[in-house]
Amino acid sequence: MVRPGVMIRLSLAVAFAALVFTACESGPTVDGTDAETFDASITEIKAALSEEDQAKVDEVMKAFEYLYSDNVISSLNASEAIRNRIRSRLDGMDARDIFTDWTDRVDKAITALEEKKENTDSAMKNLRSVRVRGAEYYVQRGRSVVKLNIHNRTDHTISKVYFRGTLWRQEPRKWLLEDDFNYNIRYTEGRDLGPGDRAEWNFALLSPVWKRAPEDVDNLSLSVIVTRIDGAPEQPIYDAYTDRFTTKDRRRLQRLISLKESIGTFEPEPEPEPEHEPEPAETSLRN
């Protein structure tokens, strides 16, 4: 039977050994107190790694900057804001923690964008049943006006419809501007657009964007797609407008996938100890 005092000493010895082992395994950690201590600690972390892993740490740090760039509210001092967030996020992490956090966050960002794309694509597929059979752009009393012919081929009654219009110059073919606008059917017409109904609407485009449109409309064409329809007021049936997958999102998704693939797996290995010349064997002197 082990005496209580011996058991306590054994427990303390095991705990101490585990602490020492963990400290040895973790290696240097990030000090995010300020920019100077952060840079110095990253240098210290890299010094304990092989050259290949040092390069990967550099890649991950640049990748974090791109990952965080999407969450900066203002472009004013954006680089500094990004660096501050990274310092705060990585404070206390060792090399393995840094990469684990990168992997987790980039996977979440990719998944979120892929889900956003899937939702947008699904909504747009359903919205094709709201046909824009004609779209005409003209100017009346100095205001941009659109004339639309709509056919509701869905099974739903629509109270409001959202559009995205793109204005083109016909010859030579050139993109001029793009804007979102909507038409509140219930409010303007006094009734909703039922399944199978057709309608023709003329309404002004009030966004300041249209002030950039050329005054000469003879060489202009307008393409229009439906991006959302509501049943009850402000209750979307199909919605590719509110949180749509944009061109910017597409570029970002491609970039994040590329970064993840280029960095790949990351298993930090300690820099091997320099080899020392073997000590000369001792020789015994005989008389």
N, C-alpha and C positions, 0 to 999 in steps of 0.2 A: 504493500500500500504506500502511495506517494504522500509524503507529509505536505500540509497546506503551504508551508513556507517554500518548499521546493517547487510546488506547482506554480506559485506566483512568480518565482524567479524564472522558471521555464517559459511561462507566458510572456513575461517581459522580454526575455531573450528572443523569442520567436517574433514578437511585434517589432523589436528593434531591427532584427535581421530583415524583416519584410520591408521596413521603412528604408533601410539602406539600399536594398535591392531595387525598390521603386525609384529612389532618387538616382541610382546609377543608370536605370533603364531610361528614365525620362530625358535626361540631358538638360542642356541650357533651355531656358524658356524666354518668352517675349516679355519685355518690360515696356508697357504702353504708356508710361507716365507722360512722356512728351516725345517730340520727333527725334531728338538726339538719343535718348535712351532706347527708343524703338529701333533705330538704325543700328545702334551698337549691339543690341541684343540679337538682331537678325544676323549680323556679322558673326557673332559668337556661336549661334546655332549652326551656321553654315560651316564654320571652322571645324566642327566635330563630325562633319559628313564627308563622304567621298566626293570627288569632283563632279561625277554624274548627278548625285543627289543635290549638290549645291546648285547646279544649273536648274534642277527641277524646282527648288525652293524659289529661285528667281522667277521662273515661269508662273508658279502659283501666286506669288505676290502681285505680278502684273495682271493675272487673271482675276484676282480679287478686285482690283481697281475697275476692271471692266464690269464685273458682276455688280458692284455697288453703284456704278455710274447711272444705272436706270432709276435709282431711288433718290437722286439729288433733286430737290425741288427747284432750285434756281441755279442758273449757270454762273452766278456771281460767286467767286471763290469756290467753284465746284471741286477743283482738285484738292484743295485744303480740306473741304468737308468730307470728301471721300477718304482721304488719308486718316483723318480723325476717327472716322467710323471703323476703319480697318484696325487702327491701333487699339481702340476700345474693344473690338470684337476679339482680337487675337491675344490680348493681354493675358499672360500666365500660361500660354500654350507652348508645348515643345514642338519639334519638327513633325512628329507623327500626328499630334493634335491638329496642327495647321492643315495638313493634307486631308485628314478625316473631315474637318469642318468644310474645306473646299469641296470635297466630293459630295457631302451631304447637301450643301447649299446649291451647287450647280445642278445636281439631280433634281432638286425641288424646283429650281427656276426653269429647267427644261420641261419638266412635267407640267408645270403651270401654263407654259406657252403652248405646249402640245394640246392640252385640254381646251385652251382658249381657241386655238385653231379649229379643233374638232367641233366645238360649239358654234363657231361662226359658220363653218362649212355646212353644218347640219341646218342651221337657221336659213342660210341663203338658198339651200336646196328647196326648202319648203316655201320660201318667199317667191320662188319663180312662178308660183301659181297665181300671184298677183301681177298680171301682165300690164306692162306699160306699152300700149300699142301705138302711141305717138307722143313725141315730145317736141315742142316748138318753143324757141326762145325769141323774144322780141323786146323792144323798148317802148314804153308808153309813158308820156309826160315825164320823161327823164328817169323812169324807174324800170329796172329789169323785171320782166314778167315771163312766166312759164305757162304754157298751155299743155295739159296732159290728157290723154285718153286712157282710161283704166278699165280693166276687166277683172273682177274678183272671181277667180276660178277655185278658190278654197271652199271649205265647208263652214267657214266662220263668218260671222257678222263683224264688220270692221268699223270702229269709231274714229280711228286716227291712223294715218299712214305716214311713214318716214321715208325720205328719199336721199340718195346721194347723186348729185348732178355734176357732170364734167363738161365744160365748155371747150369746144375745139374750133380752130380755124381750119376751114376745109382745104383751101389751096394757098400755099402748101400746107399739108397736114401738120398741125402743131397744137399741143396741149396749152390751154390758156389759164384755166383755173378750175378748182374743184370745191364743192361746198355741200354741207348737209342742210336739208330743209324739210318741213313737214306740212301736212294739211289736216286740220282738225275737221273731219267730215261732219260729225254730230253738231259741233258748234256753228260751223259755217252753213251747212245745208239743212240743218234741223232734223236730220235723220242719219242713220248709219248706212253703210254699203253692205248689202246682204249677199249671200252666196249666189253666184251667177250674174250679179248686177254689173252693169257698165256705167261709166260716168265720164264726163268731160269737165275739167276744172281749169279755170284761169286764175292765177293769183300772183301777187308781187313777191319777189325775192328780196327780203329786207336786210339781209346780212351785208355788212360793209364790204365783204369780199367782192360783191358784184359791182362795186364802184370801179373796180379795175378792168371790167369788161370793155372791149372796144365799142365805140359809138356806132360804127358801121356794122350792122348785123347781117348784111346780105351774104357774107362769106363765112358765117358762123353756124355751127351745129351743136346741139345739146344732147348728150346721152344721159339717161336716167335709169337708176336701178332702185328697187325697193329694199330698204334695210331693216324695217320693223313695221309690224302692224299691231294695233291694240284692239282688244275687245271692249271690256269695261274701261273707262277712262284711266289712263296711266297703267294699265294692266296688259303687258305685252303677251301676244300669242306666240309670235316668232320674233326673235330679237337678234339681229346682227349689227346693231347700232350702238347700244349702250357700252358694251365691252368687246368691240370687234377686234379681230386679229388683223393688224395693220401691216403695211409694208415694212415699217420700222420693226414690228414684232417678228416678221419673217427673217429680216436680216439679223436680228439679235439671236433668234433661235439657231440659225445656221452658225453664227459665231460661237455661241456657247457649246454647241456640239463639237465644233472644230477644236476649241480649247480643251474640252474634256478628252478628246481622242489624242491630241498632241501631247498632253501631259501624261496621260495613261496612269498606270498603277505606280504607286510611290511607297516603297518600303525602305525607309532610311536605314542605312548601314553605317556604323561608326567608321571613321577613317582608320585604316589599318595602322598599327604602331610601326614606326620605322624599324627596319631590321638592324640588329646590332651584330657586330662581329663577335663570334664565339670567344669566350674567355680562354686563354691558353691553359691547357691542363697542368695541374701542379705535378711537379716531379719530385720524387723523394731523393735525397742525397744519401749516398752510401759512403761510409768510411772505407 
